[in-house]
Amino acid sequence: MNFCKLNTDASVVNGRVSGGGLVCDHRGNLVFGFYKEFGEAEVLEAEIHALLFGLQLCSERNVQNLQVKVDSSLLFI
């Protein structure tokens, strides 16, 4: 049962992309959170940027046994 959960989301306002997320342990305790502005993109690309950035941070911080949750079903088709 020792896992972490990455939950990301992104938004586009006037063509500008920002995104972020949270990483919590299996008990729901916050491990870390993040936010980043990515420039200009479409909505799906924004979700991809936020997910990729979150995965990179998890890798850098050696977060293992990761579950991922995003609100875009198109990312996992």
PDB file with one MODEL, atoms N, CA, C and O in Angstrom:
MODEL        1
ATOM      1  N   MET A   1       0.815  -1.203   0.000  1.00  0.00           N
ATOM      2  CA  MET A   1       0.000   0.000   0.000  1.00  0.00           C
ATOM      3  C   MET A   1       0.856   1.264   0.000  1.00  0.00           C
ATOM      4  O   MET A   1       0.313   2.358   0.149  1.00  0.00           O
ATOM      5  N   ASN A   2       2.147   1.154  -0.158  1.00  0.00           N
ATOM      6  CA  ASN A   2       3.011   2.322  -0.127  1.00  0.00           C
ATOM      7  C   ASN A   2       3.122   2.902  -1.532  1.00  0.00           C
ATOM      8  O   ASN A   2       3.953   2.465  -2.328  1.00  0.00           O
ATOM      9  N   PHE A   3       2.279   3.891  -1.833  1.00  0.00           N
ATOM     10  CA  PHE A   3       2.295   4.516  -3.151  1.00  0.00           C
ATOM     11  C   PHE A   3       2.044   6.007  -2.994  1.00  0.00           C
ATOM     12  O   PHE A   3       1.635   6.473  -1.931  1.00  0.00           O
ATOM     13  N   CYS A   4       2.292   6.744  -4.063  1.00  0.00           N
ATOM     14  CA  CYS A   4       1.971   8.164  -4.123  1.00  0.00           C
ATOM     15  C   CYS A   4       1.038   8.393  -5.291  1.00  0.00           C
ATOM     16  O   CYS A   4       1.019   7.618  -6.248  1.00  0.00           O
ATOM     17  N   LYS A   5       0.263   9.461  -5.210  1.00  0.00           N
ATOM     18  CA  LYS A   5      -0.684   9.791  -6.256  1.00  0.00           C
ATOM     19  C   LYS A   5      -0.370  11.179  -6.797  1.00  0.00           C
ATOM     20  O   LYS A   5      -0.279  12.147  -6.041  1.00  0.00           O
ATOM     21  N   LEU A   6      -0.206  11.267  -8.109  1.00  0.00           N
ATOM     22  CA  LEU A   6       0.014  12.529  -8.807  1.00  0.00           C
ATOM     23  C   LEU A   6      -1.298  12.947  -9.448  1.00  0.00           C
ATOM     24  O   LEU A   6      -1.875  12.192 -10.231  1.00  0.00           O
ATOM     25  N   ASN A   7      -1.772  14.141  -9.123  1.00  0.00           N
ATOM     26  CA  ASN A   7      -3.003  14.680  -9.692  1.00  0.00           C
ATOM     27  C   ASN A   7      -2.655  16.013 -10.344  1.00  0.00           C
ATOM     28  O   ASN A   7      -2.203  16.936  -9.667  1.00  0.00           O
ATOM     29  N   THR A   8      -2.865  16.119 -11.665  1.00  0.00           N
ATOM     30  CA  THR A   8      -2.521  17.341 -12.381  1.00  0.00           C
ATOM     31  C   THR A   8      -3.739  17.958 -13.048  1.00  0.00           C
ATOM     32  O   THR A   8      -4.743  17.292 -13.301  1.00  0.00           O
ATOM     33  N   ASP A   9      -3.620  19.240 -13.321  1.00  0.00           N
ATOM     34  CA  ASP A   9      -4.648  19.963 -14.053  1.00  0.00           C
ATOM     35  C   ASP A   9      -3.989  21.159 -14.724  1.00  0.00           C
ATOM     36  O   ASP A   9      -2.915  21.602 -14.317  1.00  0.00           O
ATOM     37  N   ALA A  10      -4.639  21.669 -15.747  1.00  0.00           N
ATOM     38  CA  ALA A  10      -4.106  22.819 -16.474  1.00  0.00           C
ATOM     39  C   ALA A  10      -5.250  23.673 -16.975  1.00  0.00           C
ATOM     40  O   ALA A  10      -6.400  23.235 -17.021  1.00  0.00           O
ATOM     41  N   SER A  11      -4.924  24.886 -17.347  1.00  0.00           N
ATOM     42  CA  SER A  11      -5.933  25.769 -17.920  1.00  0.00           C
ATOM     43  C   SER A  11      -5.295  26.650 -18.979  1.00  0.00           C
ATOM     44  O   SER A  11      -4.087  26.886 -18.982  1.00  0.00           O
ATOM     45  N   VAL A  12      -6.144  27.127 -19.875  1.00  0.00           N
ATOM     46  CA  VAL A  12      -5.722  28.057 -20.917  1.00  0.00           C
ATOM     47  C   VAL A  12      -6.606  29.290 -20.794  1.00  0.00           C
ATOM     48  O   VAL A  12      -7.830  29.197 -20.879  1.00  0.00           O
ATOM     49  N   VAL A  13      -5.982  30.439 -20.594  1.00  0.00           N
ATOM     50  CA  VAL A  13      -6.698  31.706 -20.517  1.00  0.00           C
ATOM     51  C   VAL A  13      -6.058  32.652 -21.526  1.00  0.00           C
ATOM     52  O   VAL A  13      -4.874  32.974 -21.430  1.00  0.00           O
ATOM     53  N   ASN A  14      -6.861  33.092 -22.497  1.00  0.00           N
ATOM     54  CA  ASN A  14      -6.360  33.965 -23.565  1.00  0.00           C
ATOM     55  C   ASN A  14      -5.150  33.356 -24.267  1.00  0.00           C
ATOM     56  O   ASN A  14      -4.213  34.067 -24.630  1.00  0.00           O
ATOM     57  N   GLY A  15      -5.175  32.043 -24.454  1.00  0.00           N
ATOM     58  CA  GLY A  15      -4.098  31.341 -25.143  1.00  0.00           C
ATOM     59  C   GLY A  15      -2.888  31.025 -24.293  1.00  0.00           C
ATOM     60  O   GLY A  15      -1.974  30.341 -24.755  1.00  0.00           O
ATOM     61  N   ARG A  16      -2.859  31.504 -23.063  1.00  0.00           N
ATOM     62  CA  ARG A  16      -1.717  31.268 -22.164  1.00  0.00           C
ATOM     63  C   ARG A  16      -2.007  30.072 -21.267  1.00  0.00           C
ATOM     64  O   ARG A  16      -3.080  29.964 -20.674  1.00  0.00           O
ATOM     65  N   VAL A  17      -1.030  29.178 -21.180  1.00  0.00           N
ATOM     66  CA  VAL A  17      -1.182  27.916 -20.452  1.00  0.00           C
ATOM     67  C   VAL A  17      -0.520  27.987 -19.086  1.00  0.00           C
ATOM     68  O   VAL A  17       0.611  28.456 -18.953  1.00  0.00           O
ATOM     69  N   SER A  18      -1.230  27.519 -18.081  1.00  0.00           N
ATOM     70  CA  SER A  18      -0.642  27.300 -16.765  1.00  0.00           C
ATOM     71  C   SER A  18      -1.166  25.968 -16.241  1.00  0.00           C
ATOM     72  O   SER A  18      -2.264  25.529 -16.585  1.00  0.00           O
ATOM     73  N   GLY A  19      -0.368  25.353 -15.420  1.00  0.00           N
ATOM     74  CA  GLY A  19      -0.775  24.059 -14.889  1.00  0.00           C
ATOM     75  C   GLY A  19      -0.031  23.747 -13.611  1.00  0.00           C
ATOM     76  O   GLY A  19       0.935  24.414 -13.242  1.00  0.00           O
ATOM     77  N   GLY A  20      -0.510  22.719 -12.952  1.00  0.00           N
ATOM     78  CA  GLY A  20       0.125  22.335 -11.711  1.00  0.00           C
ATOM     79  C   GLY A  20      -0.450  21.042 -11.204  1.00  0.00           C
ATOM     80  O   GLY A  20      -1.188  20.346 -11.902  1.00  0.00           O
ATOM     81  N   GLY A  21      -0.102  20.737  -9.993  1.00  0.00           N
ATOM     82  CA  GLY A  21      -0.604  19.502  -9.431  1.00  0.00           C
ATOM     83  C   GLY A  21      -0.138  19.280  -8.013  1.00  0.00           C
ATOM     84  O   GLY A  21       0.571  20.091  -7.418  1.00  0.00           O
ATOM     85  N   LEU A  22      -0.567  18.149  -7.500  1.00  0.00           N
ATOM     86  CA  LEU A  22      -0.228  17.718  -6.149  1.00  0.00           C
ATOM     87  C   LEU A  22       0.257  16.279  -6.187  1.00  0.00           C
ATOM     88  O   LEU A  22      -0.199  15.478  -7.003  1.00  0.00           O
ATOM     89  N   VAL A  23       1.172  15.966  -5.307  1.00  0.00           N
ATOM     90  CA  VAL A  23       1.581  14.587  -5.074  1.00  0.00           C
ATOM     91  C   VAL A  23       1.309  14.295  -3.610  1.00  0.00           C
ATOM     92  O   VAL A  23       1.810  14.985  -2.722  1.00  0.00           O
ATOM     93  N   CYS A  24       0.513  13.270  -3.369  1.00  0.00           N
ATOM     94  CA  CYS A  24       0.163  12.865  -2.003  1.00  0.00           C
ATOM     95  C   CYS A  24       0.556  11.415  -1.787  1.00  0.00           C
ATOM     96  O   CYS A  24       0.606  10.629  -2.732  1.00  0.00           O
ATOM     97  N   ASP A  25       0.836  11.065  -0.535  1.00  0.00           N
ATOM     98  CA  ASP A  25       1.137   9.667  -0.237  1.00  0.00           C
ATOM     99  C   ASP A  25      -0.164   8.873  -0.126  1.00  0.00           C
ATOM    100  O   ASP A  25      -1.251   9.429  -0.282  1.00  0.00           O
ATOM    101  N   HIS A  26      -0.048   7.582   0.144  1.00  0.00           N
ATOM    102  CA  HIS A  26      -1.222   6.705   0.167  1.00  0.00           C
ATOM    103  C   HIS A  26      -2.183   7.024   1.312  1.00  0.00           C
ATOM    104  O   HIS A  26      -3.310   6.529   1.332  1.00  0.00           O
ATOM    105  N   ARG A  27      -1.747   7.835   2.250  1.00  0.00           N
ATOM    106  CA  ARG A  27      -2.632   8.260   3.345  1.00  0.00           C
ATOM    107  C   ARG A  27      -3.300   9.610   3.049  1.00  0.00           C
ATOM    108  O   ARG A  27      -4.124  10.082   3.832  1.00  0.00           O
ATOM    109  N   GLY A  28      -2.942  10.225   1.917  1.00  0.00           N
ATOM    110  CA  GLY A  28      -3.503  11.520   1.551  1.00  0.00           C
ATOM    111  C   GLY A  28      -2.692  12.703   2.032  1.00  0.00           C
ATOM    112  O   GLY A  28      -3.113  13.850   1.880  1.00  0.00           O
ATOM    113  N   ASN A  29      -1.526  12.437   2.613  1.00  0.00           N
ATOM    114  CA  ASN A  29      -0.658  13.520   3.079  1.00  0.00           C
ATOM    115  C   ASN A  29       0.090  14.138   1.900  1.00  0.00           C
ATOM    116  O   ASN A  29       0.585  13.423   1.029  1.00  0.00           O
ATOM    117  N   LEU A  30       0.168  15.450   1.875  1.00  0.00           N
ATOM    118  CA  LEU A  30       0.849  16.150   0.799  1.00  0.00           C
ATOM    119  C   LEU A  30       2.348  15.870   0.832  1.00  0.00           C
ATOM    120  O   LEU A  30       3.000  16.042   1.862  1.00  0.00           O
ATOM    121  N   VAL A  31       2.883  15.437  -0.307  1.00  0.00           N
ATOM    122  CA  VAL A  31       4.325  15.250  -0.465  1.00  0.00           C
ATOM    123  C   VAL A  31       4.915  16.532  -1.043  1.00  0.00           C
ATOM    124  O   VAL A  31       5.881  17.068  -0.500  1.00  0.00           O
ATOM    125  N   PHE A  32       4.340  17.030  -2.143  1.00  0.00           N
ATOM    126  CA  PHE A  32       4.697  18.337  -2.688  1.00  0.00           C
ATOM    127  C   PHE A  32       3.647  18.775  -3.701  1.00  0.00           C
ATOM    128  O   PHE A  32       2.881  17.960  -4.216  1.00  0.00           O
ATOM    129  N   GLY A  33       3.626  20.051  -3.972  1.00  0.00           N
ATOM    130  CA  GLY A  33       2.755  20.629  -4.982  1.00  0.00           C
ATOM    131  C   GLY A  33       3.599  21.432  -5.951  1.00  0.00           C
ATOM    132  O   GLY A  33       4.749  21.760  -5.657  1.00  0.00           O
ATOM    133  N   PHE A  34       3.034  21.751  -7.108  1.00  0.00           N
ATOM    134  CA  PHE A  34       3.790  22.502  -8.108  1.00  0.00           C
ATOM    135  C   PHE A  34       2.855  23.302  -9.006  1.00  0.00           C
ATOM    136  O   PHE A  34       1.669  22.998  -9.131  1.00  0.00           O
ATOM    137  N   TYR A  35       3.420  24.329  -9.626  1.00  0.00           N
ATOM    138  CA  TYR A  35       2.711  25.198 -10.552  1.00  0.00           C
ATOM    139  C   TYR A  35       3.729  25.715 -11.557  1.00  0.00           C
ATOM    140  O   TYR A  35       4.880  25.980 -11.210  1.00  0.00           O
ATOM    141  N   LYS A  36       3.295  25.856 -12.806  1.00  0.00           N
ATOM    142  CA  LYS A  36       4.202  26.395 -13.825  1.00  0.00           C
ATOM    143  C   LYS A  36       3.385  27.024 -14.946  1.00  0.00           C
ATOM    144  O   LYS A  36       2.296  26.556 -15.279  1.00  0.00           O
ATOM    145  N   GLU A  37       3.926  28.086 -15.519  1.00  0.00           N
ATOM    146  CA  GLU A  37       3.349  28.692 -16.713  1.00  0.00           C
ATOM    147  C   GLU A  37       4.120  28.158 -17.908  1.00  0.00           C
ATOM    148  O   GLU A  37       5.351  28.114 -17.888  1.00  0.00           O
ATOM    149  N   PHE A  38       3.397  27.747 -18.957  1.00  0.00           N
ATOM    150  CA  PHE A  38       4.015  27.043 -20.078  1.00  0.00           C
ATOM    151  C   PHE A  38       4.027  27.829 -21.388  1.00  0.00           C
ATOM    152  O   PHE A  38       4.563  27.329 -22.377  1.00  0.00           O
ATOM    153  N   GLY A  39       3.473  29.011 -21.437  1.00  0.00           N
ATOM    154  CA  GLY A  39       3.435  29.767 -22.683  1.00  0.00           C
ATOM    155  C   GLY A  39       2.087  29.622 -23.361  1.00  0.00           C
ATOM    156  O   GLY A  39       1.047  29.615 -22.703  1.00  0.00           O
ATOM    157  N   GLU A  40       2.111  29.505 -24.681  1.00  0.00           N
ATOM    158  CA  GLU A  40       0.872  29.415 -25.450  1.00  0.00           C
ATOM    159  C   GLU A  40       0.650  27.988 -25.947  1.00  0.00           C
ATOM    160  O   GLU A  40       1.583  27.318 -26.389  1.00  0.00           O
ATOM    161  N   ALA A  41      -0.602  27.535 -25.866  1.00  0.00           N
ATOM    162  CA  ALA A  41      -0.938  26.188 -26.323  1.00  0.00           C
ATOM    163  C   ALA A  41      -2.451  26.020 -26.323  1.00  0.00           C
ATOM    164  O   ALA A  41      -3.190  26.880 -25.844  1.00  0.00           O
ATOM    165  N   GLU A  42      -2.891  24.901 -26.868  1.00  0.00           N
ATOM    166  CA  GLU A  42      -4.304  24.508 -26.834  1.00  0.00           C
ATOM    167  C   GLU A  42      -4.570  23.722 -25.552  1.00  0.00           C
ATOM    168  O   GLU A  42      -3.640  23.384 -24.819  1.00  0.00           O
ATOM    169  N   VAL A  43      -5.824  23.439 -25.292  1.00  0.00           N
ATOM    170  CA  VAL A  43      -6.233  22.813 -24.031  1.00  0.00           C
ATOM    171  C   VAL A  43      -5.575  21.446 -23.814  1.00  0.00           C
ATOM    172  O   VAL A  43      -5.013  21.209 -22.744  1.00  0.00           O
ATOM    173  N   LEU A  44      -5.628  20.555 -24.783  1.00  0.00           N
ATOM    174  CA  LEU A  44      -5.043  19.226 -24.603  1.00  0.00           C
ATOM    175  C   LEU A  44      -3.540  19.313 -24.383  1.00  0.00           C
ATOM    176  O   LEU A  44      -2.986  18.594 -23.552  1.00  0.00           O
ATOM    177  N   GLU A  45      -2.889  20.185 -25.120  1.00  0.00           N
ATOM    178  CA  GLU A  45      -1.444  20.360 -24.942  1.00  0.00           C
ATOM    179  C   GLU A  45      -1.139  20.891 -23.537  1.00  0.00           C
ATOM    180  O   GLU A  45      -0.120  20.535 -22.947  1.00  0.00           O
ATOM    181  N   ALA A  46      -2.007  21.730 -23.011  1.00  0.00           N
ATOM    182  CA  ALA A  46      -1.840  22.246 -21.650  1.00  0.00           C
ATOM    183  C   ALA A  46      -1.861  21.106 -20.638  1.00  0.00           C
ATOM    184  O   ALA A  46      -1.027  21.055 -19.733  1.00  0.00           O
ATOM    185  N   GLU A  47      -2.817  20.193 -20.794  1.00  0.00           N
ATOM    186  CA  GLU A  47      -2.903  19.036 -19.893  1.00  0.00           C
ATOM    187  C   GLU A  47      -1.646  18.172 -19.991  1.00  0.00           C
ATOM    188  O   GLU A  47      -1.151  17.667 -18.984  1.00  0.00           O
ATOM    189  N   ILE A  48      -1.141  18.010 -21.204  1.00  0.00           N
ATOM    190  CA  ILE A  48       0.077  17.220 -21.412  1.00  0.00           C
ATOM    191  C   ILE A  48       1.270  17.881 -20.731  1.00  0.00           C
ATOM    192  O   ILE A  48       2.070  17.203 -20.085  1.00  0.00           O
ATOM    193  N   HIS A  49       1.395  19.202 -20.874  1.00  0.00           N
ATOM    194  CA  HIS A  49       2.492  19.931 -20.228  1.00  0.00           C
ATOM    195  C   HIS A  49       2.464  19.735 -18.713  1.00  0.00           C
ATOM    196  O   HIS A  49       3.497  19.452 -18.106  1.00  0.00           O
ATOM    197  N   ALA A  50       1.296  19.882 -18.105  1.00  0.00           N
ATOM    198  CA  ALA A  50       1.184  19.746 -16.655  1.00  0.00           C
ATOM    199  C   ALA A  50       1.539  18.322 -16.207  1.00  0.00           C
ATOM    200  O   ALA A  50       2.247  18.135 -15.218  1.00  0.00           O
ATOM    201  N   LEU A  51       1.045  17.331 -16.936  1.00  0.00           N
ATOM    202  CA  LEU A  51       1.345  15.935 -16.599  1.00  0.00           C
ATOM    203  C   LEU A  51       2.833  15.645 -16.745  1.00  0.00           C
ATOM    204  O   LEU A  51       3.437  15.054 -15.850  1.00  0.00           O
ATOM    205  N   LEU A  52       3.423  16.047 -17.846  1.00  0.00           N
ATOM    206  CA  LEU A  52       4.846  15.794 -18.077  1.00  0.00           C
ATOM    207  C   LEU A  52       5.705  16.475 -17.013  1.00  0.00           C
ATOM    208  O   LEU A  52       6.645  15.873 -16.493  1.00  0.00           O
ATOM    209  N   PHE A  53       5.385  17.719 -16.690  1.00  0.00           N
ATOM    210  CA  PHE A  53       6.147  18.436 -15.669  1.00  0.00           C
ATOM    211  C   PHE A  53       6.031  17.725 -14.315  1.00  0.00           C
ATOM    212  O   PHE A  53       7.024  17.580 -13.601  1.00  0.00           O
ATOM    213  N   GLY A  54       4.826  17.288 -13.969  1.00  0.00           N
ATOM    214  CA  GLY A  54       4.640  16.556 -12.721  1.00  0.00           C
ATOM    215  C   GLY A  54       5.424  15.255 -12.689  1.00  0.00           C
ATOM    216  O   GLY A  54       6.030  14.922 -11.671  1.00  0.00           O
ATOM    217  N   LEU A  55       5.418  14.512 -13.798  1.00  0.00           N
ATOM    218  CA  LEU A  55       6.188  13.267 -13.869  1.00  0.00           C
ATOM    219  C   LEU A  55       7.684  13.524 -13.763  1.00  0.00           C
ATOM    220  O   LEU A  55       8.406  12.751 -13.134  1.00  0.00           O
ATOM    221  N   GLN A  56       8.153  14.605 -14.374  1.00  0.00           N
ATOM    222  CA  GLN A  56       9.577  14.953 -14.286  1.00  0.00           C
ATOM    223  C   GLN A  56       9.963  15.266 -12.838  1.00  0.00           C
ATOM    224  O   GLN A  56      11.002  14.814 -12.357  1.00  0.00           O
ATOM    225  N   LEU A  57       9.132  16.032 -12.154  1.00  0.00           N
ATOM    226  CA  LEU A  57       9.416  16.356 -10.749  1.00  0.00           C
ATOM    227  C   LEU A  57       9.423  15.103  -9.887  1.00  0.00           C
ATOM    228  O   LEU A  57      10.272  14.962  -9.007  1.00  0.00           O
ATOM    229  N   CYS A  58       8.485  14.189 -10.130  1.00  0.00           N
ATOM    230  CA  CYS A  58       8.457  12.934  -9.375  1.00  0.00           C
ATOM    231  C   CYS A  58       9.723  12.131  -9.615  1.00  0.00           C
ATOM    232  O   CYS A  58      10.279  11.548  -8.685  1.00  0.00           O
ATOM    233  N   SER A  59      10.175  12.099 -10.848  1.00  0.00           N
ATOM    234  CA  SER A  59      11.401  11.380 -11.176  1.00  0.00           C
ATOM    235  C   SER A  59      12.603  12.012 -10.475  1.00  0.00           C
ATOM    236  O   SER A  59      13.428  11.305  -9.896  1.00  0.00           O
ATOM    237  N   GLU A  60      12.701  13.337 -10.528  1.00  0.00           N
ATOM    238  CA  GLU A  60      13.810  14.046  -9.881  1.00  0.00           C
ATOM    239  C   GLU A  60      13.830  13.829  -8.373  1.00  0.00           C
ATOM    240  O   GLU A  60      14.898  13.799  -7.763  1.00  0.00           O
ATOM    241  N   ARG A  61      12.656  13.679  -7.772  1.00  0.00           N
ATOM    242  CA  ARG A  61      12.542  13.511  -6.322  1.00  0.00           C
ATOM    243  C   ARG A  61      12.441  12.045  -5.913  1.00  0.00           C
ATOM    244  O   ARG A  61      12.192  11.729  -4.750  1.00  0.00           O
ATOM    245  N   ASN A  62      12.638  11.150  -6.887  1.00  0.00           N
ATOM    246  CA  ASN A  62      12.649   9.716  -6.648  1.00  0.00           C
ATOM    247  C   ASN A  62      11.330   9.214  -6.045  1.00  0.00           C
ATOM    248  O   ASN A  62      11.327   8.320  -5.198  1.00  0.00           O
ATOM    249  N   VAL A  63      10.214   9.798  -6.492  1.00  0.00           N
ATOM    250  CA  VAL A  63       8.895   9.329  -6.063  1.00  0.00           C
ATOM    251  C   VAL A  63       8.557   8.094  -6.883  1.00  0.00           C
ATOM    252  O   VAL A  63       8.518   8.155  -8.112  1.00  0.00           O
ATOM    253  N   GLN A  64       8.313   6.978  -6.213  1.00  0.00           N
ATOM    254  CA  GLN A  64       8.064   5.711  -6.891  1.00  0.00           C
ATOM    255  C   GLN A  64       6.671   5.200  -6.563  1.00  0.00           C
ATOM    256  O   GLN A  64       5.962   5.784  -5.743  1.00  0.00           O
ATOM    257  N   ASN A  65       6.280   4.098  -7.214  1.00  0.00           N
ATOM    258  CA  ASN A  65       4.946   3.514  -7.030  1.00  0.00           C
ATOM    259  C   ASN A  65       3.875   4.588  -7.198  1.00  0.00           C
ATOM    260  O   ASN A  65       3.073   4.840  -6.298  1.00  0.00           O
ATOM    261  N   LEU A  66       3.884   5.200  -8.353  1.00  0.00           N
ATOM    262  CA  LEU A  66       3.065   6.372  -8.622  1.00  0.00           C
ATOM    263  C   LEU A  66       1.761   6.018  -9.312  1.00  0.00           C
ATOM    264  O   LEU A  66       1.752   5.277 -10.295  1.00  0.00           O
ATOM    265  N   GLN A  67       0.662   6.547  -8.796  1.00  0.00           N
ATOM    266  CA  GLN A  67      -0.628   6.515  -9.475  1.00  0.00           C
ATOM    267  C   GLN A  67      -0.844   7.905 -10.042  1.00  0.00           C
ATOM    268  O   GLN A  67      -0.505   8.901  -9.403  1.00  0.00           O
ATOM    269  N   VAL A  68      -1.411   7.977 -11.250  1.00  0.00           N
ATOM    270  CA  VAL A  68      -1.590   9.261 -11.924  1.00  0.00           C
ATOM    271  C   VAL A  68      -3.066   9.507 -12.175  1.00  0.00           C
ATOM    272  O   VAL A  68      -3.793   8.609 -12.601  1.00  0.00           O
ATOM    273  N   LYS A  69      -3.507  10.737 -11.908  1.00  0.00           N
ATOM    274  CA  LYS A  69      -4.882  11.111 -12.190  1.00  0.00           C
ATOM    275  C   LYS A  69      -4.898  12.455 -12.917  1.00  0.00           C
ATOM    276  O   LYS A  69      -4.317  13.437 -12.456  1.00  0.00           O
ATOM    277  N   VAL A  70      -5.571  12.473 -14.051  1.00  0.00           N
ATOM    278  CA  VAL A  70      -5.793  13.708 -14.806  1.00  0.00           C
ATOM    279  C   VAL A  70      -7.272  13.778 -15.148  1.00  0.00           C
ATOM    280  O   VAL A  70      -7.966  12.762 -15.126  1.00  0.00           O
ATOM    281  N   ASP A  71      -7.755  14.969 -15.462  1.00  0.00           N
ATOM    282  CA  ASP A  71      -9.177  15.084 -15.787  1.00  0.00           C
ATOM    283  C   ASP A  71      -9.448  15.018 -17.290  1.00  0.00           C
ATOM    284  O   ASP A  71     -10.588  15.186 -17.722  1.00  0.00           O
ATOM    285  N   SER A  72      -8.410  14.774 -18.084  1.00  0.00           N
ATOM    286  CA  SER A  72      -8.574  14.659 -19.531  1.00  0.00           C
ATOM    287  C   SER A  72      -8.513  13.193 -19.935  1.00  0.00           C
ATOM    288  O   SER A  72      -7.446  12.580 -19.895  1.00  0.00           O
ATOM    289  N   SER A  73      -9.649  12.632 -20.323  1.00  0.00           N
ATOM    290  CA  SER A  73      -9.683  11.226 -20.728  1.00  0.00           C
ATOM    291  C   SER A  73      -8.916  10.994 -22.029  1.00  0.00           C
ATOM    292  O   SER A  73      -8.532   9.859 -22.314  1.00  0.00           O
ATOM    293  N   LEU A  74      -8.685  12.034 -22.821  1.00  0.00           N
ATOM    294  CA  LEU A  74      -7.959  11.872 -24.083  1.00  0.00           C
ATOM    295  C   LEU A  74      -6.491  11.517 -23.882  1.00  0.00           C
ATOM    296  O   LEU A  74      -5.864  10.966 -24.787  1.00  0.00           O
ATOM    297  N   LEU A  75      -5.936  11.819 -22.725  1.00  0.00           N
ATOM    298  CA  LEU A  75      -4.532  11.502 -22.476  1.00  0.00           C
ATOM    299  C   LEU A  75      -4.272  10.014 -22.333  1.00  0.00           C
ATOM    300  O   LEU A  75      -3.138   9.572 -22.523  1.00  0.00           O
ATOM    301  N   PHE A  76      -5.291   9.226 -22.004  1.00  0.00           N
ATOM    302  CA  PHE A  76      -5.089   7.802 -21.741  1.00  0.00           C
ATOM    303  C   PHE A  76      -5.870   6.906 -22.678  1.00  0.00           C
ATOM    304  O   PHE A  76      -6.182   5.767 -22.332  1.00  0.00           O
ATOM    305  N   ILE A  77      -6.188   7.402 -23.852  1.00  0.00           N
ATOM    306  CA  ILE A  77      -6.893   6.567 -24.839  1.00  0.00           C
ATOM    307  C   ILE A  77      -5.892   5.793 -25.647  1.00  0.00           C
ATOM    308  O   ILE A  77      -6.272   5.029 -26.534  1.00  0.00           O
TER     309      ILE A  77
ENDMDL
END
